[in-house]
């Protein structure tokens, strides 16, 4: 192990914990409100793709903090994506809003 690498790995774990847990409030909010209207599908698809690539990179360089953080982060992001897709499916299944009936003539 190189000098200072334990300190760097500790720093990596702290960063990993903070960035990984940053997805939890959004996931819990969607679950609590039952709505994913305010969630960008594109952003979360890009995020899960990027995290997948970071996971591969972490495996290649054998970084436990990077591997652990990305496995957990991918789980949270996939959870949000599933809730978003379920929300979109429910919206598509709803009948379209009809215009109100005209008032009767007197």
LUMGUKE-761834 format. One record per residue (C-alpha): x, y, z. Coordinates in Angstrom, 3 decimals. Layout:
! LUMGUKE-761834
<x:X; y:Y; z:Z>
...
//
This chain:
! LUMGUKE-761834
<x:0.000; y:0.000; z:0.000>
<x:1.375; y:3.402; z:-0.926>
<x:1.959; y:6.035; z:1.780>
<x:-1.193; y:8.035; z:2.337>
<x:-3.393; y:5.611; z:0.419>
<x:-5.300; y:4.619; z:3.579>
<x:-6.073; y:8.292; z:4.169>
<x:-7.189; y:8.692; z:0.552>
<x:-9.389; y:5.598; z:0.777>
<x:-10.951; y:6.984; z:3.988>
<x:-11.605; y:10.264; z:2.195>
<x:-13.159; y:8.242; z:-0.633>
<x:-15.450; y:6.417; z:1.794>
<x:-16.637; y:9.695; z:3.354>
<x:-17.341; y:11.162; z:-0.091>
<x:-19.068; y:7.932; z:-1.089>
<x:-21.354; y:7.959; z:1.946>
<x:-22.393; y:11.579; z:1.365>
<x:-22.995; y:11.306; z:-2.377>
<x:-24.715; y:7.941; z:-2.069>
<x:-27.116; y:9.087; z:0.629>
<x:-27.964; y:12.213; z:-1.387>
<x:-30.420; y:10.125; z:-3.456>
<x:-32.313; y:8.858; z:-0.425>
<x:-34.369; y:12.033; z:0.304>
<x:-35.711; y:12.075; z:-3.282>
<x:-36.644; y:8.399; z:-3.156>
<x:-38.370; y:8.774; z:0.219>
<x:-40.240; y:11.892; z:-0.970>
<x:-41.567; y:10.083; z:-4.036>
<x:-42.644; y:7.164; z:-1.888>
<x:-44.327; y:9.439; z:0.679>
<x:-46.158; y:11.613; z:-1.868>
<x:-46.889; y:8.826; z:-4.332>
<x:-45.896; y:11.124; z:-7.201>
<x:-42.811; y:11.308; z:-9.368>
<x:-43.977; y:14.265; z:-11.475>
<x:-41.020; y:16.431; z:-10.496>
<x:-38.389; y:13.798; z:-11.285>
<x:-36.463; y:14.017; z:-14.551>
<x:-36.379; y:10.623; z:-16.234>
<x:-33.489; y:11.732; z:-18.453>
<x:-31.402; y:12.846; z:-15.476>
<x:-31.848; y:9.547; z:-13.649>
<x:-31.120; y:7.497; z:-16.798>
<x:-27.925; y:9.494; z:-17.295>
<x:-27.057; y:9.091; z:-13.608>
<x:-27.482; y:5.303; z:-13.576>
<x:-25.392; y:5.032; z:-16.759>
<x:-22.626; y:7.184; z:-15.284>
<x:-22.660; y:5.287; z:-12.015>
<x:-22.450; y:2.009; z:-13.893>
<x:-19.345; y:3.286; z:-15.640>
<x:-17.860; y:4.488; z:-12.326>
<x:-18.564; y:1.039; z:-10.885>
<x:-16.641; y:-0.601; z:-13.738>
<x:-13.799; y:1.866; z:-13.200>
<x:-13.789; y:1.152; z:-9.452>
<x:-13.583; y:-2.577; z:-10.136>
<x:-10.696; y:-2.080; z:-12.579>
<x:-8.671; y:0.008; z:-10.106>
<x:-9.801; y:-2.135; z:-7.141>
<x:-11.175; y:0.772; z:-5.080>
<x:-13.485; y:-0.522; z:-2.325>
<x:-14.945; y:2.928; z:-1.658>
<x:-15.789; y:3.487; z:-5.320>
<x:-17.251; y:0.004; z:-5.742>
<x:-19.365; y:0.195; z:-2.574>
<x:-20.615; y:3.708; z:-3.222>
<x:-21.673; y:2.955; z:-6.762>
<x:-23.411; y:-0.320; z:-5.910>
<x:-25.511; y:1.447; z:-3.262>
<x:-26.054; y:4.561; z:-5.409>
<x:-27.165; y:2.483; z:-8.376>
<x:-29.669; y:0.769; z:-6.070>
<x:-31.156; y:4.111; z:-4.971>
<x:-31.235; y:5.490; z:-8.516>
<x:-32.878; y:2.330; z:-9.860>
<x:-35.446; y:2.598; z:-7.040>
<x:-36.271; y:6.169; z:-8.138>
<x:-36.380; y:5.100; z:-11.803>
<x:-38.792; y:2.264; z:-11.024>
<x:-41.078; y:4.637; z:-9.108>
<x:-40.883; y:7.169; z:-11.978>
<x:-41.746; y:4.532; z:-14.594>
<x:-44.620; y:3.213; z:-12.457>
<x:-45.912; y:6.777; z:-12.144>
<x:-45.740; y:7.277; z:-15.923>
<x:-47.558; y:3.983; z:-16.482>
<x:-50.337; y:5.070; z:-14.103>
<x:-50.666; y:8.410; z:-15.904>
<x:-50.968; y:6.704; z:-19.286>
<x:-53.644; y:4.364; z:-17.944>
<x:-55.826; y:7.258; z:-16.758>
<x:-58.657; y:8.294; z:-19.060>
<x:-58.216; y:11.740; z:-20.615>
<x:-59.922; y:14.624; z:-18.922>
<x:-63.140; y:15.536; z:-20.693>
<x:-64.458; y:19.036; z:-21.120>
<x:-67.284; y:20.011; z:-18.759>
<x:-70.790; y:19.691; z:-20.155>
<x:-72.286; y:22.976; z:-21.357>
<x:-74.789; y:24.651; z:-19.085>
<x:-78.449; y:24.098; z:-20.075>
<x:-80.036; y:26.961; z:-22.007>
<x:-82.834; y:28.803; z:-20.251>
//
